[in-house]
Amino acid sequence: MSKWEKVKLGKYALIAAGQSAPQGESCYSQEGRPFIKAGNLYGLTNGTKEDDILKVNEDIAKKYKLKMFPKDTIVFAKSGMSCLKGYIYLIQDDCYVVNHLACVLPNIKYLYPSYIKYFFIYSPVNKLIKDEAYPSIRLTDIGEIKIPLPPLDIQKKIATALDSANALIEKRKEQIEKLDLLIKSQFIEMFGDPVTNPKGWETDVLGRLSDIYRGGSPRPISQFLGGNIPWIKIGDATKGDNIFLYETREKIIEDGVVKSRFVKDGSIIFANCGVSLGFARIIKFDGCIHDGWLSFENISPKLNKIFLLKSINMCTDFFREIAPDGTQPNLNTAIMKKYIQILPPSLLQNQFAEFVEKIEAQKVLLKKSLADMEQNYQSLMQKCFKGEIF
């Protein structure tokens, strides 16, 4: 429990919805005021600048009678699937806002805007959603949210402390991203573009260098879960180490194996469709892959596995371009078997693999540090809003 009085947010904040967006590309330009849409929230909460958002000029704003929302307005999605994600953004300059977003403008005599933003992160607004199948948040319910109300100077201190903690987390994330870029840079320096092959390395089609298989999914999967055979989903490979995969969250029964693809320890798996296309891991256990994966097995001794993994990682954009047209890119085994793989000397491949493993070891330490920082951040936030600090 907080030691401070709790008040309804609507008492000290204006709560409103944005407005319908102007229709047609001609309404937007690189000049004018930003028009923030629900799809912009992820980018804005992850470093995108308002200047990078599409803008509308004064004439368009007048034509559509757009209302400008000022700096320090807090916005988040109030309807549609976006509101399940819980992205919160504090407007940095005057701008326009789409009607799918809720806008909370605190009265700065009583509420420090950044304090309210962090309170929404601590106590997510999307907990007000009553039906996840048709997610929405009512403006009246937002006004009923009870917030702890410390003195304004304490609110500022809390926001400043959380800003500092968050900045350290973002700095650590940047360090991890830079190590990923370092690996890519080293690859290009040593081998060049693996698609255009400017260094003229020996090549061969991947189908002669590896057996390539498509995964399979027992359906309905719920009837095959609960066994002891690892069931490898895309979600298992989106976090953690960027080379190896050591475990899965779910396992299937033996009856599911015949409806899937069983792959051995040491195989490379490659996500072959959708937004995940390009994820690749070397698995460190026997298990089954669903139909969103391809497996590379019995890999030629001409290819170092880590080199091969990073080589195909480098080609994600190329693979998206050659994937058959459809609602989402999808690479089949026939396409991958025809892919022309560069074959630099094994000595160079091995040197690169050693470099990657050293970088990955550094990343493991940084990710452990990041996890500790995020845990401390959550603890700090809890103590701040309970009045145990300041």
N, C-alpha and C positions, 0 to 999 in steps of 0.2 A: 504493500500500500504506500502511496505517496504521502509525504507529510504536508504537501500543499493542498489548498482548496482546489477542487475540481469544478470547472464551469463548462457549460455547453458551448461548443465552438461557435454556434450561430449567434451567440451574444456579442462576440467581439470580432466577427469576420463576416464579410459579404460572400455569399455562396451562390454561384450562378453557373449556367452552362454556356459553352461557346456558341458559335453560330454556324449555319450551313456554309460550306465552302463554295466559293465562286466556281462555276463550271467551265471547263475548257482550258486547254494549255495556254491560250492567248491571255488569260487572266493573270498569269504568273510570269515573273521576270527575276533578274538578279538585283533589281533595285526596289526600294520601297520597304515595307515592314514585313517581317516573317509571318507566315501563316502556319501555325503549328497544328499538325494533324496527329491522330492516334499513332500512326506508323512512325512518327518522328521520335516518340518518347524513348524507345530503346537507345537510339543514337545519342539523344540529348543527355540521358543519364550515364552514357559511357564516353563522354568527351566531345561529341559533335557540337559545333558552335551554332548559335541561332543564325549567324550570318550565312551558314551553309544551307539553311532551309529555304524552300521556294518562297518568294515574296509577292505581295500585291502592292501596287502603287496607290496613290491617294484617289485617283479617278475611279479605279475599280472598287476601292473601299466605299466611296460615296455611292456608287451605282448599286452595290449590294447592301448598303447601310450597315457596314460592319462596325461592331463596337470594339474599340481597342482596349486590351487588358494591359495594365501597367506593370512595370518592374515590380518584383516581389510577390506576384501572384503565383500560387502553387497550383499546378495542373496535374491531372491524372485521368485515365480513362474511366468513364462511368457506365459504358455499355459495350456489348460485344465481347469477343474473346480477349481483346486487349486488356480489359479491366481485370482479368484473372491474373495477369502478369505482375501487377502491382507497381509499375514504374511511376516514380514521383519526380517532378521537375519543378524547379524554382525559376520563373522567368527572369532573365537578366536585363531585358530592355522591353520597351513597349512593343506589343505585337498583337496579332489576331489569333483566335483559337477556334478550332472546329467544334461543332455541336456535340460530338461524341466525348468531349472532355469536360470534366468538372473543373471549375475555377474557384479557388479559395483565396480571397484577398483579405489578409489580416489587418485589423485596425492597429497601426504601429504604436499607438499610445499604450496599448495593453499587451500586444503580441509581437514578438520578434519573428519575422517570416521564416528565417532559417531554423529557428527552434521548432516551428510547426512542421516544417518539412521533415525534420528528424523525428518528430513525434509520429508522423505518418509512416516512417520507415520502421520505427520501433513497434507501433501498433497499426499494422497495415489496414488501409481503408477497405481493401477488397474482402475483408472479413464480413462486411455488410451485405455481400452477395447472398441472396436467398436461394437461387436456383442456378447452378452452374451450367445447366443445359441452355439456359437463356440468361446469361449473366448481365446484371445491371445493378447500379447503385443509385438510390434515390437521393436527390439533393436535400430533401427534408431529413433523411437519416444522417447525412453528413453533418447537418446543423445540430443534431442531437448528440454527436460525439462529445464525451466529457474529457477535457484535457486538464492536466495539472497546471496551475497558474502561479508559478513563482514570480518574484519581482522581475521587472524587465531586465535589470542588470544581470540577474542570475540566468535568465533565458539566454542572454548574449554569451555569457561564460560557457554555458552548456553547448551552445552552437559552435563556439570557437574550439572547444575541446574536441568535439566530434568532427569538426572540419580537419583538425590536425591529425586525428587518428585515421580518418578516411584518406587524407593526403598520403600518409605513409603506406597505406594499403595500395593505393593507385601507383605509387612509386615502385613498390615491389612487383606489381603486375607488369609495369613497364620494363623492369629488369628482366623478367622472364620472357617477355615478348622480344626483347633485344637479343637474347640468347638464341631464340628461334630464327631471327633474322641473320644472326651470325652463322648458323648452320647453312642457311640458304646461300649466303654470300660465299662461304667456303666451297660449297658444291659448284657454284658457277665459276669461281676462280680455278678450281681444279679440273672441271669437266666441261664447262660451257653449258649451253642450253641443250637439254637431253632430247628435245624434239628436232631442232635444226642441226644439231651436231656440228658446230663450227670448227671443232678441233679434229674432225675426221676420224673418230674412233671406229674400230671394227663394230659391226652391228649384226643383229640377227632378230628374227621375229620372236616375240615372247613365247609363242606357242611351242617353239622348239627348245626353249630354255627352261620351261616349267610346265607342269600339268596344271590346267586352269579349270576350275569347276564352279558352278553356281550353287549357292545355298538353297535350302528348301525349308518351308515352314509347315509343320503339322497344324491342321486346323480342325476345330477351334483349338487354339493353343492352350486354353484353360484346362482342357481335358488331358493334356500331356505334361503339365507342370507337376512338381513335387517329387521328382526322382533324384538321382545322384549324378546325372550327366550334365555338365555345364552347357547352358543355352546362351549363345553369344548374340547379343543384340547390339544395335548401333550405339545405344545409350551407354553400354559398358565401355566403349572406346572413346567417349567424348571428354573424359576427365582423366587426370593422372598422367602417367608416363607416356611419352609420344612415340616410343618404339615398341615396348613390350606390353602385352596384356596378361595379367596374372590370375584374374578371377572374374566370375560373372555374378550377377545378383540373383539369377534364377537358374534352376536346373530342371531337366525333363526326365521322364521315365524312358525305359528301353524301347517301348512301343513307338516312341516319337522319333527314334533314330532312323528307322527305315523311311520315314517321311521327310527327313532332313538331309544334311550333308555332314558326315562325321569327319573331322579334321584332326590331324595329329599335332602334337607338341612340335613347335618349330616352323609350322606353316605360316605363311603370310596371308592375312585376310585383308580385303580391300572393299570399302563401301562403294557400291556401283550405281547408286541412283539417288535422286533428290538432292536436297541441300547438303546431305552428308557426303556426297560423292567426293572421293579423294582421301577420306580417312583410311589409314592403313596401320596394321599392327602385326607384330610377330607374336603368336600366341605361345604361352609357356605351359600348356596343358592340353590334353585331349578334350574335344568337345564338339558340339554341333552348331552350325551357323544357319541363320534364316536366309530367306531369298533376297535380302538386301546386301548380302556379301558375295564376293567371289573369293575363292581360295587359290593360292599358288603353292603347289606341292611338288616334291621331287625336283627342287630347284637345282639347276646346273651348277657344278663347281666353278664355272666361269663367272658366277655372280655371287658377291658377298651379299647376304640377306639385308643387312642394314643399308648398304649402298642401293640395292634394288628398291627397298621401301622408300628411301628418301628420293630416289630417282622418279618413282611414280607419283610421289607427293608433289614434286616440282611441276608435274604435267596436268594438274587439276583443270586449269583453264582450257588446255588443249582437249582433254577428255570431254569436257562439257560441250565444246564446239563440235566434236565428231559424234556425240551421242545422238541416236535417232530422235527426231522431233516428237514431241508429245507434251503432256501436261508437266512433266519433269524429266530431266536428263536421265537416261538409263543405259548403262553399258552392259552388253551381253558377252558371253564367253568368246563368241566368234570375233567380235571387234578386238577384244584384248589379246587374243591369240595372234592377230595380225599386226599388233603394235610393234614398231621397230625399236628395240632396246639397244642402247649403246653399251659397248663392252670394253671399257678402259682396261689397262693391265691390272691384274689382281693385286699387285703391290700397291698401286694407287687406291684401289677400292678399299683395301684393308687399312691403309693410312687414314682415309676419310672416315671409315667406320670407327677407328680408335678415337679420332677427334670428336665424333658425334657422341660416343659413350662418355667421354670426359665432360662435354657440355651438358649432357643429360644428368650426370652426377651432380653438377652444380645446380641444375634446375630442381632436382629432388630436394636439395637443401633449401633453396629459395621458396619452393612450394610449401615445405614444412614451416618455414618462417611465416609465409603468407597465411597459412591455416591458423597459426598461433595468433597473428595479428587480428584476423577476422574474429577469432574467439574472444580476444581481449576487447575488441570493438563492441561486440554484442554485450559483453559484461559491463563495459563502461556506459553504454546506452541505458542499460537496465538501472544501473546505480544513479545515473543522472536523472531519470524520470521518476525514480522513487525518492529523490531528495537526499540520497546518501552521500552526494558530493556537492560542494558549494553550499 
